[in-house]
């Protein structure tokens, strides 16, 4: 295993330490777990975006089509004043 030095703002480090203590983990264990979760979520997000882009291309959607659909949906679902 490799060692790295990372700087954190004091408040964030206090929060990290509090969670680690509450979960009976070391700071390193908590940061490893958080890193794994971040990487997994990022990979799943990237896969979803790639899938959506592929589907949009297959259907011939353009960026302005998406913007129009969003605006129409927001207007339709906007609460009455």
TALINDA-V346681 format. One record per backbone hydrogen bond with DSSP energy under -1.0 kcal/mol. NH is the residue of the N-H (numbers start at 1). CO is the residue of the C=O. E is the energy in kcal/mol with one decimal. If there is no record, write none. Layout:
BEGIN
nh: [NH	NH]
co: [CO	CO]
e: [E	E]
END
This chain:
BEGIN
nh: [13	14	15	16	17	18	19	20	21	22	23	24	25	30	31	32	33	34	35	36	37	38	39	40	41	42	43	44	45	46	47	48	49	50	51	52	53	54	55	56	57	58	59	61	66	67	68	69	70	71	72	73	74	75	76	77]
co: [9	10	11	12	13	14	15	16	17	18	19	21	20	26	27	28	29	30	31	32	33	34	35	36	37	38	39	40	41	42	43	44	45	46	47	48	49	50	51	52	53	54	55	56	62	63	64	65	66	67	68	69	70	71	72	73]
e: [-2.4	-2.2	-2.1	-2.6	-2.7	-2.2	-2.3	-2.7	-2.4	-2.5	-2.3	-1.2	-2.9	-2.3	-2.5	-2.4	-2.4	-2.7	-2.1	-2.4	-2.5	-2.5	-2.7	-2.7	-2.7	-2.7	-2.4	-2.4	-2.6	-2.7	-2.2	-2.3	-2.7	-2.3	-2.3	-2.7	-2.8	-2.3	-2.4	-2.7	-2.4	-2.5	-2.2	-2.8	-1.5	-2.1	-2.2	-2.3	-2.4	-2.3	-2.6	-2.4	-2.7	-2.3	-2.3	-2.1]
END
